[in-house]
Amino acid sequence: NQASQQTSKTAVDYQSFLKLLIAEMKNQDPTKPMDSTQYVAQLATFSQVEQSVQTNTKLDQIMQSSALSQADALIGRSITSADGKTTGTVASVTLSSNGLIAVLQDGTKVPVGAGVSIKPAS
């Protein structure tokens, strides 16, 4: 699961950050100690980055779920490619990094995007 891997990676990064912060505190020059507000600022910045990563992961999951719902709605429908040269009934849909690819009953692949016409099968 990508979400659990991301959470695990974030936890490891957080632990590494805390270890580094503790080592920095232990090894600082006692005559010129680091201001505690700098530690708090570093921790807050790290927390913001961590939250951004988690938000992006959730948004990716929502987008994939939406794309799968769209793909399901295409099966059994008639599709015409953007250039108008290919028409057929959608047998299956593949979700790739480039978007949805409709696979027609004859095996022809049609990228689903701007200019593609989709109608109920006749």
N, CA, C and O atoms as a GROMACS GRO file, in nm:
protein
  488
    1ASN      N    1   0.084  -0.118   0.000
    1ASN     CA    2   0.000   0.000   0.000
    1ASN      C    3   0.088   0.124   0.000
    1ASN      O    4   0.177   0.139   0.084
    2GLN      N    5   0.064   0.212  -0.095
    2GLN     CA    6   0.147   0.331  -0.111
    2GLN      C    7   0.132   0.426   0.007
    2GLN      O    8   0.230   0.488   0.049
    3ALA      N    9   0.010   0.438   0.062
    3ALA     CA   10  -0.013   0.530   0.173
    3ALA      C   11   0.064   0.486   0.297
    3ALA      O   12   0.124   0.569   0.366
    4SER      N   13   0.065   0.355   0.327
    4SER     CA   14   0.138   0.307   0.445
    4SER      C   15   0.288   0.320   0.426
    4SER      O   16   0.361   0.346   0.521
    5GLN      N   17   0.336   0.300   0.301
    5GLN     CA   18   0.478   0.318   0.274
    5GLN      C   19   0.517   0.464   0.294
    5GLN      O   20   0.622   0.494   0.351
    6GLN      N   21   0.430   0.556   0.248
    6GLN     CA   22   0.458   0.699   0.263
    6GLN      C   23   0.458   0.738   0.410
    6GLN      O   24   0.544   0.813   0.454
    7THR      N   25   0.360   0.686   0.487
    7THR     CA   26   0.353   0.716   0.629
    7THR      C   27   0.476   0.663   0.700
    7THR      O   28   0.533   0.732   0.784
    8SER      N   29   0.520   0.541   0.666
    8SER     CA   30   0.638   0.481   0.725
    8SER      C   31   0.762   0.564   0.692
    8SER      O   32   0.845   0.589   0.779
    9LYS      N   33   0.773   0.607   0.566
    9LYS     CA   34   0.888   0.688   0.525
    9LYS      C   35   0.889   0.822   0.599
    9LYS      O   36   0.994   0.869   0.641
   10THR      N   37   0.770   0.883   0.614
   10THR     CA   38   0.760   1.010   0.685
   10THR      C   39   0.800   0.992   0.830
   10THR      O   40   0.870   1.077   0.886
   11ALA      N   41   0.757   0.881   0.893
   11ALA     CA   42   0.792   0.855   1.033
   11ALA      C   43   0.943   0.838   1.047
   11ALA      O   44   1.002   0.888   1.143
   12VAL      N   45   1.005   0.768   0.953
   12VAL     CA   46   1.150   0.750   0.957
   12VAL      C   47   1.219   0.886   0.942
   12VAL      O   48   1.314   0.916   1.014
   13ASP      N   49   1.172   0.966   0.848
   13ASP     CA   50   1.231   1.098   0.828
   13ASP      C   51   1.215   1.184   0.952
   13ASP      O   52   1.306   1.259   0.988
   14TYR      N   53   1.099   1.174   1.017
   14TYR     CA   54   1.074   1.251   1.138
   14TYR      C   55   1.169   1.208   1.249
   14TYR      O   56   1.225   1.291   1.320
   15GLN      N   57   1.187   1.076   1.264
   15GLN     CA   58   1.279   1.025   1.365
   15GLN      C   59   1.422   1.071   1.336
   15GLN      O   60   1.496   1.108   1.428
   16SER      N   61   1.461   1.067   1.210
   16SER     CA   62   1.595   1.113   1.171
   16SER      C   63   1.613   1.260   1.204
   16SER      O   64   1.718   1.302   1.252
   17PHE      N   65   1.509   1.338   1.176
   17PHE     CA   66   1.514   1.481   1.206
   17PHE      C   67   1.533   1.505   1.355
   17PHE      O   68   1.615   1.588   1.395
   18LEU      N   69   1.457   1.432   1.437
   18LEU     CA   70   1.469   1.449   1.582
   18LEU      C   71   1.608   1.407   1.632
   18LEU      O   72   1.665   1.473   1.719
   19LYS      N   73   1.661   1.297   1.578
   19LYS     CA   74   1.796   1.253   1.617
   19LYS      C   75   1.899   1.359   1.582
   19LYS      O   76   1.990   1.388   1.660
   20LEU      N   77   1.885   1.415   1.464
   20LEU     CA   78   1.978   1.520   1.420
   20LEU      C   79   1.967   1.643   1.510
   20LEU      O   80   2.068   1.703   1.547
   21LEU      N   81   1.844   1.679   1.546
   21LEU     CA   82   1.821   1.794   1.633
   21LEU      C   83   1.882   1.771   1.771
   21LEU      O   84   1.944   1.862   1.828
   22ILE      N   85   1.866   1.650   1.825
   22ILE     CA   86   1.923   1.617   1.956
   22ILE      C   87   2.076   1.619   1.950
   22ILE      O   88   2.141   1.672   2.040
   23ALA      N   89   2.132   1.563   1.844
   23ALA     CA   90   2.278   1.564   1.828
   23ALA      C   91   2.329   1.707   1.818
   23ALA      O   92   2.434   1.740   1.873
   24GLU      N   93   2.255   1.791   1.748
   24GLU     CA   94   2.294   1.931   1.734
   24GLU      C   95   2.293   2.000   1.871
   24GLU      O   96   2.383   2.078   1.902
   25MET      N   97   2.191   1.970   1.951
   25MET     CA   98   2.182   2.030   2.084
   25MET      C   99   2.296   1.982   2.174
   25MET      O  100   2.355   2.061   2.248
   26LYS      N  101   2.326   1.852   2.168
   26LYS     CA  102   2.432   1.796   2.252
   26LYS      C  103   2.569   1.851   2.215
   26LYS      O  104   2.654   1.871   2.303
   27ASN      N  105   2.591   1.877   2.088
   27ASN     CA  106   2.723   1.916   2.041
   27ASN      C  107   2.740   2.066   2.016
   27ASN      O  108   2.838   2.108   1.956
   28GLN      N  109   2.644   2.145   2.062
   28GLN     CA  110   2.657   2.289   2.039
   28GLN      C  111   2.763   2.349   2.133
   28GLN      O  112   2.795   2.293   2.238
   29ASP      N  113   2.814   2.460   2.093
   29ASP     CA  114   2.914   2.532   2.173
   29ASP      C  115   2.845   2.592   2.295
   29ASP      O  116   2.755   2.675   2.280
   30PRO      N  117   2.884   2.550   2.417
   30PRO     CA  118   2.817   2.601   2.538
   30PRO      C  119   2.832   2.752   2.556
   30PRO      O  120   2.750   2.815   2.623
   31THR      N  121   2.935   2.810   2.497
   31THR     CA  122   2.952   2.955   2.510
   31THR      C  123   2.864   3.031   2.411
   31THR      O  124   2.841   3.151   2.428
   32LYS      N  125   2.814   2.961   2.309
   32LYS     CA  126   2.724   3.023   2.210
   32LYS      C  127   2.609   2.928   2.182
   32LYS      O  128   2.598   2.874   2.072
   33PRO      N  129   2.522   2.907   2.280
   33PRO     CA  130   2.413   2.813   2.258
   33PRO      C  131   2.316   2.863   2.150
   33PRO      O  132   2.295   2.983   2.133
   34MET      N  133   2.259   2.767   2.080
   34MET     CA  134   2.161   2.800   1.977
   34MET      C  135   2.032   2.847   2.043
   34MET      O  136   1.993   2.794   2.147
   35ASP      N  137   1.969   2.946   1.985
   35ASP     CA  138   1.844   3.000   2.037
   35ASP      C  139   1.734   2.894   2.025
   35ASP      O  140   1.718   2.832   1.920
   36SER      N  141   1.659   2.873   2.133
   36SER     CA  142   1.554   2.770   2.132
   36SER      C  143   1.445   2.799   2.030
   36SER      O  144   1.379   2.706   1.982
   37THR      N  145   1.426   2.925   1.994
   37THR     CA  146   1.324   2.956   1.893
   37THR      C  147   1.364   2.900   1.757
   37THR      O  148   1.278   2.871   1.674
   38GLN      N  149   1.495   2.884   1.734
   38GLN     CA  150   1.539   2.823   1.609
   38GLN      C  151   1.498   2.676   1.603
   38GLN      O  152   1.458   2.626   1.498
   39TYR      N  153   1.507   2.607   1.716
   39TYR     CA  154   1.465   2.467   1.721
   39TYR      C  155   1.315   2.456   1.692
   39TYR      O  156   1.272   2.372   1.614
   40VAL      N  157   1.238   2.542   1.756
   40VAL     CA  158   1.094   2.540   1.737
   40VAL      C  159   1.060   2.571   1.592
   40VAL      O  160   0.972   2.508   1.534
   41ALA      N  161   1.128   2.667   1.532
   41ALA     CA  162   1.104   2.703   1.392
   41ALA      C  163   1.138   2.586   1.300
   41ALA      O  164   1.064   2.559   1.205
   42GLN      N  165   1.248   2.517   1.326
   42GLN     CA  166   1.286   2.402   1.245
   42GLN      C  167   1.182   2.290   1.256
   42GLN      O  168   1.146   2.228   1.156
   43LEU      N  169   1.136   2.266   1.378
   43LEU     CA  170   1.036   2.163   1.400
   43LEU      C  171   0.904   2.199   1.330
   43LEU      O  172   0.840   2.112   1.270
   44ALA      N  173   0.865   2.325   1.337
   44ALA     CA  174   0.741   2.370   1.271
   44ALA      C  175   0.753   2.356   1.120
   44ALA      O  176   0.658   2.314   1.053
   45THR      N  177   0.869   2.392   1.066
   45THR     CA  178   0.890   2.380   0.921
   45THR      C  179   0.884   2.234   0.878
   45THR      O  180   0.820   2.202   0.778
   46PHE      N  181   0.948   2.148   0.953
   46PHE     CA  182   0.945   2.006   0.921
   46PHE      C  183   0.801   1.953   0.926
   46PHE      O  184   0.761   1.875   0.840
   47SER      N  185   0.726   1.995   1.026
   47SER     CA  186   0.588   1.952   1.040
   47SER      C  187   0.503   1.997   0.921
   47SER      O  188   0.418   1.922   0.873
   48GLN      N  189   0.526   2.119   0.873
   48GLN     CA  190   0.453   2.169   0.756
   48GLN      C  191   0.485   2.087   0.632
   48GLN      O  192   0.395   2.054   0.554
   49VAL      N  193   0.610   2.054   0.613
   49VAL     CA  194   0.650   1.972   0.498
   49VAL      C  195   0.585   1.834   0.508
   49VAL      O  196   0.534   1.782   0.409
   50GLU      N  197   0.587   1.776   0.627
   50GLU     CA  198   0.527   1.645   0.649
   50GLU      C  199   0.378   1.648   0.615
   50GLU      O  200   0.327   1.556   0.550
   51GLN      N  201   0.307   1.752   0.659
   51GLN     CA  202   0.164   1.765   0.630
   51GLN      C  203   0.140   1.781   0.480
   51GLN      O  204   0.043   1.726   0.427
   52SER      N  205   0.225   1.855   0.412
   52SER     CA  206   0.211   1.873   0.267
   52SER      C  207   0.227   1.741   0.194
   52SER      O  208   0.152   1.712   0.100
   53VAL      N  209   0.323   1.661   0.235
   53VAL     CA  210   0.345   1.530   0.173
   53VAL      C  211   0.222   1.442   0.194
   53VAL      O  212   0.177   1.375   0.100
   54GLN      N  213   0.168   1.440   0.314
   54GLN     CA  214   0.050   1.358   0.342
   54GLN      C  215  -0.071   1.407   0.262
   54GLN      O  216  -0.149   1.325   0.213
   55THR      N  217  -0.087   1.538   0.249
   55THR     CA  218  -0.198   1.594   0.172
   55THR      C  219  -0.186   1.555   0.025
   55THR      O  220  -0.285   1.516  -0.037
   56ASN      N  221  -0.066   1.564  -0.030
   56ASN     CA  222  -0.044   1.526  -0.170
   56ASN      C  223  -0.075   1.378  -0.192
   56ASN      O  224  -0.132   1.341  -0.294
   57THR      N  225  -0.037   1.293  -0.097
   57THR     CA  226  -0.065   1.150  -0.108
   57THR      C  227  -0.216   1.126  -0.110
   57THR      O  228  -0.265   1.046  -0.190
   58LYS      N  229  -0.288   1.194  -0.023
   58LYS     CA  230  -0.435   1.178  -0.019
   58LYS      C  231  -0.498   1.228  -0.148
   58LYS      O  232  -0.590   1.165  -0.200
   59LEU      N  233  -0.451   1.341  -0.201
   59LEU     CA  234  -0.505   1.393  -0.326
   59LEU      C  235  -0.481   1.297  -0.442
   59LEU      O  236  -0.568   1.278  -0.527
   60ASP      N  237  -0.364   1.236  -0.446
   60ASP     CA  238  -0.334   1.136  -0.549
   60ASP      C  239  -0.432   1.019  -0.540
   60ASP      O  240  -0.479   0.970  -0.643
   61GLN      N  241  -0.462   0.975  -0.418
   61GLN     CA  242  -0.556   0.864  -0.400
   61GLN      C  243  -0.696   0.902  -0.448
   61GLN      O  244  -0.764   0.821  -0.510
   62ILE      N  245  -0.738   1.025  -0.418
   62ILE     CA  246  -0.869   1.072  -0.462
   62ILE      C  247  -0.875   1.079  -0.614
   62ILE      O  248  -0.976   1.039  -0.674
   63MET      N  249  -0.770   1.128  -0.677
   63MET     CA  250  -0.767   1.138  -0.823
   63MET      C  251  -0.772   1.000  -0.887
   63MET      O  252  -0.840   0.981  -0.988
   64GLN      N  253  -0.700   0.903  -0.831
   64GLN     CA  254  -0.703   0.767  -0.886
   64GLN      C  255  -0.842   0.706  -0.871
   64GLN      O  256  -0.890   0.638  -0.962
   65SER      N  257  -0.905   0.729  -0.758
   65SER     CA  258  -1.039   0.677  -0.736
   65SER      C  259  -1.138   0.738  -0.835
   65SER      O  260  -1.224   0.668  -0.888
   66SER      N  261  -1.126   0.867  -0.859
   66SER     CA  262  -1.212   0.936  -0.956
   66SER      C  263  -1.190   0.881  -1.096
   66SER      O  264  -1.286   0.858  -1.170
   67ALA      N  265  -1.065   0.859  -1.133
   67ALA     CA  266  -1.033   0.806  -1.266
   67ALA      C  267  -1.091   0.665  -1.283
   67ALA      O  268  -1.139   0.631  -1.391
   68LEU      N  269  -1.087   0.584  -1.177
   68LEU     CA  270  -1.143   0.449  -1.184
   68LEU      C  271  -1.295   0.454  -1.201
   68LEU      O  272  -1.352   0.372  -1.272
   69SER      N  273  -1.360   0.549  -1.136
   69SER     CA  274  -1.505   0.565  -1.152
   69SER      C  275  -1.539   0.605  -1.294
   69SER      O  276  -1.635   0.555  -1.352
   70GLN      N  277  -1.459   0.695  -1.351
   70GLN     CA  278  -1.479   0.736  -1.490
   70GLN      C  279  -1.458   0.617  -1.584
   70GLN      O  280  -1.533   0.598  -1.679
   71ALA      N  281  -1.357   0.539  -1.557
   71ALA     CA  282  -1.327   0.423  -1.641
   71ALA      C  283  -1.443   0.325  -1.640
   71ALA      O  284  -1.482   0.273  -1.745
   72ASP      N  285  -1.497   0.298  -1.524
   72ASP     CA  286  -1.609   0.204  -1.511
   72ASP      C  287  -1.729   0.251  -1.593
   72ASP      O  288  -1.799   0.169  -1.653
   73ALA      N  289  -1.753   0.381  -1.596
   73ALA     CA  290  -1.867   0.436  -1.669
   73ALA      C  291  -1.851   0.424  -1.821
   73ALA      O  292  -1.951   0.432  -1.893
   74LEU      N  293  -1.730   0.405  -1.870
   74LEU     CA  294  -1.706   0.396  -2.015
   74LEU      C  295  -1.734   0.257  -2.073
   74LEU      O  296  -1.766   0.244  -2.191
   75ILE      N  297  -1.723   0.155  -1.991
   75ILE     CA  298  -1.736   0.017  -2.041
   75ILE      C  299  -1.877  -0.005  -2.097
   75ILE      O  300  -1.978   0.023  -2.032
   76GLY      N  301  -1.880  -0.057  -2.221
   76GLY     CA  302  -2.007  -0.084  -2.289
   76GLY      C  303  -2.059   0.033  -2.370
   76GLY      O  304  -2.161   0.021  -2.439
   77ARG      N  305  -1.991   0.146  -2.363
   77ARG     CA  306  -2.036   0.264  -2.438
   77ARG      C  307  -1.962   0.273  -2.571
   77ARG      O  308  -1.856   0.212  -2.589
   78SER      N  309  -2.019   0.350  -2.663
   78SER     CA  310  -1.958   0.372  -2.794
   78SER      C  311  -1.864   0.492  -2.784
   78SER      O  312  -1.900   0.594  -2.727
   79ILE      N  313  -1.745   0.478  -2.840
   79ILE     CA  314  -1.645   0.585  -2.833
   79ILE      C  315  -1.589   0.612  -2.973
   79ILE      O  316  -1.570   0.520  -3.052
   80THR      N  317  -1.565   0.739  -3.000
   80THR     CA  318  -1.502   0.779  -3.126
   80THR      C  319  -1.378   0.860  -3.090
   80THR      O  320  -1.384   0.952  -3.008
   81SER      N  321  -1.264   0.825  -3.151
   81SER     CA  322  -1.138   0.893  -3.122
   81SER      C  323  -1.146   1.040  -3.161
   81SER      O  324  -1.234   1.080  -3.238
   82ALA      N  325  -1.055   1.119  -3.109
   82ALA     CA  326  -1.053   1.263  -3.134
   82ALA      C  327  -1.040   1.295  -3.283
   82ALA      O  328  -1.097   1.394  -3.330
   83ASP      N  329  -0.967   1.212  -3.357
   83ASP     CA  330  -0.951   1.238  -3.501
   83ASP      C  331  -1.066   1.180  -3.583
   83ASP      O  332  -1.070   1.199  -3.705
   84GLY      N  333  -1.159   1.111  -3.518
   84GLY     CA  334  -1.276   1.056  -3.585
   84GLY      C  335  -1.251   0.930  -3.665
   84GLY      O  336  -1.343   0.879  -3.729
   85LYS      N  337  -1.130   0.879  -3.664
   85LYS     CA  338  -1.094   0.762  -3.746
   85LYS      C  339  -1.127   0.628  -3.680
   85LYS      O  340  -1.140   0.527  -3.748
   86THR      N  341  -1.142   0.628  -3.548
   86THR     CA  342  -1.165   0.502  -3.477
   86THR      C  343  -1.295   0.512  -3.398
   86THR      O  344  -1.315   0.605  -3.320
   87THR      N  345  -1.382   0.414  -3.418
   87THR     CA  346  -1.509   0.407  -3.346
   87THR      C  347  -1.532   0.262  -3.304
   87THR      O  348  -1.499   0.169  -3.377
   88GLY      N  349  -1.590   0.245  -3.187
   88GLY     CA  350  -1.621   0.110  -3.141
   88GLY      C  351  -1.678   0.111  -3.001
   88GLY      O  352  -1.695   0.216  -2.940
   89THR      N  353  -1.708  -0.008  -2.952
   89THR     CA  354  -1.763  -0.024  -2.818
   89THR      C  355  -1.649  -0.057  -2.722
   89THR      O  356  -1.564  -0.142  -2.750
   90VAL      N  357  -1.649   0.012  -2.609
   90VAL     CA  358  -1.543  -0.005  -2.509
   90VAL      C  359  -1.563  -0.138  -2.436
   90VAL      O  360  -1.667  -0.163  -2.376
   91ALA      N  361  -1.460  -0.223  -2.443
   91ALA     CA  362  -1.462  -0.353  -2.374
   91ALA      C  363  -1.398  -0.342  -2.237
   91ALA      O  364  -1.442  -0.406  -2.141
   92SER      N  365  -1.292  -0.261  -2.228
   92SER     CA  366  -1.223  -0.242  -2.100
   92SER      C  367  -1.152  -0.107  -2.103
   92SER      O  368  -1.140  -0.044  -2.208
   93VAL      N  369  -1.106  -0.066  -1.987
   93VAL     CA  370  -1.035   0.062  -1.976
   93VAL      C  371  -0.912   0.039  -1.890
   93VAL      O  372  -0.916  -0.028  -1.787
   94THR      N  373  -0.800   0.096  -1.936
   94THR     CA  374  -0.675   0.088  -1.862
   94THR      C  375  -0.641   0.226  -1.808
   94THR      O  376  -0.651   0.326  -1.879
   95LEU      N  377  -0.601   0.231  -1.682
   95LEU     CA  378  -0.558   0.355  -1.621
   95LEU      C  379  -0.406   0.357  -1.625
   95LEU      O  380  -0.341   0.277  -1.558
   96SER      N  381  -0.349   0.449  -1.705
   96SER     CA  382  -0.204   0.458  -1.716
   96SER      C  383  -0.158   0.594  -1.664
   96SER      O  384  -0.239   0.677  -1.625
   97SER      N  385  -0.028   0.615  -1.663
   97SER     CA  386   0.025   0.743  -1.617
   97SER      C  387  -0.016   0.857  -1.710
   97SER      O  388  -0.013   0.974  -1.671
   98ASN      N  389  -0.055   0.823  -1.834
   98ASN     CA  390  -0.100   0.924  -1.930
   98ASN      C  391  -0.250   0.945  -1.928
   98ASN      O  392  -0.302   1.024  -2.006
   99GLY      N  393  -0.321   0.876  -1.841
   99GLY     CA  394  -0.466   0.890  -1.832
   99GLY      C  395  -0.537   0.760  -1.867
   99GLY      O  396  -0.479   0.651  -1.859
  100LEU      N  397  -0.663   0.772  -1.905
  100LEU     CA  398  -0.743   0.655  -1.938
  100LEU      C  399  -0.722   0.613  -2.083
  100LEU      O  400  -0.714   0.697  -2.172
  101ILE      N  401  -0.712   0.483  -2.104
  101ILE     CA  402  -0.701   0.426  -2.238
  101ILE      C  403  -0.818   0.329  -2.253
  101ILE      O  404  -0.827   0.229  -2.182
  102ALA      N  405  -0.909   0.360  -2.348
  102ALA     CA  406  -1.022   0.271  -2.374
  102ALA      C  407  -0.977   0.162  -2.471
  102ALA      O  408  -0.917   0.192  -2.574
  103VAL      N  409  -1.005   0.037  -2.437
  103VAL     CA  410  -0.973  -0.076  -2.525
  103VAL      C  411  -1.106  -0.122  -2.585
  103VAL      O  412  -1.196  -0.165  -2.514
  104LEU      N  413  -1.115  -0.112  -2.718
  104LEU     CA  414  -1.237  -0.149  -2.787
  104LEU      C  415  -1.249  -0.300  -2.799
  104LEU      O  416  -1.154  -0.372  -2.773
  105GLN      N  417  -1.366  -0.347  -2.839
  105GLN     CA  418  -1.391  -0.491  -2.850
  105GLN      C  419  -1.297  -0.557  -2.950
  105GLN      O  420  -1.266  -0.676  -2.937
  106ASP      N  421  -1.250  -0.481  -3.051
  106ASP     CA  422  -1.157  -0.538  -3.149
  106ASP      C  423  -1.011  -0.527  -3.105
  106ASP      O  424  -0.920  -0.564  -3.180
  107GLY      N  425  -0.987  -0.475  -2.983
  107GLY     CA  426  -0.852  -0.463  -2.931
  107GLY      C  427  -0.786  -0.328  -2.955
  107GLY      O  428  -0.678  -0.302  -2.902
  108THR      N  429  -0.848  -0.242  -3.035
  108THR     CA  430  -0.793  -0.110  -3.062
  108THR      C  431  -0.793  -0.027  -2.934
  108THR      O  432  -0.887  -0.033  -2.855
  109LYS      N  433  -0.686   0.049  -2.915
  109LYS     CA  434  -0.675   0.134  -2.796
  109LYS      C  435  -0.699   0.279  -2.835
  109LYS      O  436  -0.642   0.329  -2.932
  110VAL      N  437  -0.785   0.347  -2.758
  110VAL     CA  438  -0.818   0.487  -2.783
  110VAL      C  439  -0.791   0.566  -2.656
  110VAL      O  440  -0.855   0.542  -2.553
  111PRO      N  441  -0.696   0.662  -2.661
  111PRO     CA  442  -0.674   0.748  -2.544
  111PRO      C  443  -0.798   0.834  -2.518
  111PRO      O  444  -0.851   0.896  -2.611
  112VAL      N  445  -0.843   0.839  -2.395
  112VAL     CA  446  -0.960   0.918  -2.360
  112VAL      C  447  -0.912   1.057  -2.320
  112VAL      O  448  -0.836   1.072  -2.224
  113GLY      N  449  -0.957   1.157  -2.393
  113GLY     CA  450  -0.916   1.294  -2.364
  113GLY      C  451  -0.997   1.392  -2.446
  113GLY      O  452  -1.106   1.359  -2.494
  114ALA      N  453  -0.944   1.511  -2.463
  114ALA     CA  454  -1.013   1.617  -2.536
  114ALA      C  455  -1.046   1.572  -2.678
  114ALA      O  456  -0.962   1.514  -2.747
  115GLY      N  457  -1.169   1.599  -2.720
  115GLY     CA  458  -1.211   1.568  -2.856
  115GLY      C  459  -1.269   1.430  -2.875
  115GLY      O  460  -1.323   1.400  -2.982
  116VAL      N  461  -1.260   1.344  -2.775
  116VAL     CA  462  -1.315   1.208  -2.784
  116VAL      C  463  -1.466   1.215  -2.762
  116VAL      O  464  -1.513   1.286  -2.672
  117SER      N  465  -1.540   1.143  -2.843
  117SER     CA  466  -1.686   1.140  -2.832
  117SER      C  467  -1.729   1.009  -2.769
  117SER      O  468  -1.685   0.901  -2.811
  118ILE      N  469  -1.816   1.018  -2.668
  118ILE     CA  470  -1.864   0.898  -2.598
  118ILE      C  471  -2.016   0.903  -2.598
  118ILE      O  472  -2.077   1.003  -2.560
  119LYS      N  473  -2.078   0.792  -2.642
  119LYS     CA  474  -2.224   0.783  -2.650
  119LYS      C  475  -2.269   0.647  -2.599
  119LYS      O  476  -2.190   0.553  -2.590
  120PRO      N  477  -2.398   0.637  -2.566
  120PRO     CA  478  -2.450   0.504  -2.532
  120PRO      C  479  -2.433   0.411  -2.652
  120PRO      O  480  -2.447   0.455  -2.766
  121ALA      N  481  -2.403   0.286  -2.627
  121ALA     CA  482  -2.386   0.189  -2.736
  121ALA      C  483  -2.517   0.174  -2.811
  121ALA      O  484  -2.625   0.175  -2.752
  122SER      N  485  -2.505   0.160  -2.944
  122SER     CA  486  -2.628   0.148  -3.024
  122SER      C  487  -2.663   0.005  -3.051
  122SER      O  488  -2.764  -0.023  -3.117
   0.00000   0.00000   0.00000
